[in-house]
Structure formats: structure tokens, C-alpha cells
Amino acid sequence: MKYLLLLFIIFINLNATYPELLFNGNCITCHKTNNLNKSAPTVLEIQKEYKNAFPNKEEFVHYMTQWVLSPKEETSLMQDKIEVYGLMPDLAYDKSTLEEIAAYIYDNNFKE
């Protein structure tokens, strides 16, 4: 039974993409997909706001990456959310990791 569980876990991890693992391992804790979120805007809200501002994927990824590298209230697209949740802390991720996560957020069809 232990081996079956181990194989199942390996199978799931092999089918997950690297950006998906980065997102689920780092972002989903605060940016959940449902409205029961109490610590930050949902990923659906973020995706919608950024796609409205930047429908082009390259611009979306660039702006989101730059903002998360150095979160500042004056450059935020989501001023109303800062009032509710506060400013996102500086998380010290490297740029390439953030680019992969931002591209994943742009491409993914998140469900509530």
C-alpha cells in the first residue's frame, strides 16, 4: 500500500508543470482561488485586474514580475486591495521564478 501511495504521488508530480508547482508551493497560501481568502486578493482577482491592464502576455508577465520584485503601493494596479489587505511583502524571489509564475497565472484557467 505504501508503494502504491508513493507511485501515486510521483505520478501527480510528474504531471504537474514546474510553474504550477512554483505557484502552488509559494503563492496559493495567500492567493487562493476562492472568496474565503482573508489574507490577500484571490488569484482570480489578480488575473482579471492584470489582464484588463495588460491583455498582452509579455506585458502582463513583465509588469507583474517587476511589481512582485519590488512591491510599492504607488505602482500597484490594485489600490483597493491594498486598503483591505495591506501591501504585499517583499518575498525575495528571483526574477526568472517570478516570470514563470506570472506566465502561469496568465495562462491558467483558475476555477473557484
Stockholm file with secondary structure:
# STOCKHOLM 1.0

chainA/1-112         MKYLLLLFIIFINLNATYPELLFNGNCITCHKTNNLNKSAPTVLEIQKEYKNAFPNKEEFVHYMTQWVLSPKEETSLMQDKIEVYGLMPDLAYDKSTLEEIAAYIYDNNFKE
#=GR chainA/1-112 SS CHHHHHHHHHHHHHHSCHHHHHHHHHTTTTSCSSTTCCSSCCHHHHHHHHHHHCCSHHHHHHHHHHHHHSCCGGGCSCHHHHHHHCCCCCCCCCHHHHHHHHHHHHHCCCCC
#=GC SS_cons         CHHHHHHHHHHHHHHSCHHHHHHHHHTTTTSCSSTTCCSSCCHHHHHHHHHHHCCSHHHHHHHHHHHHHSCCGGGCSCHHHHHHHCCCCCCCCCHHHHHHHHHHHHHCCCCC
//
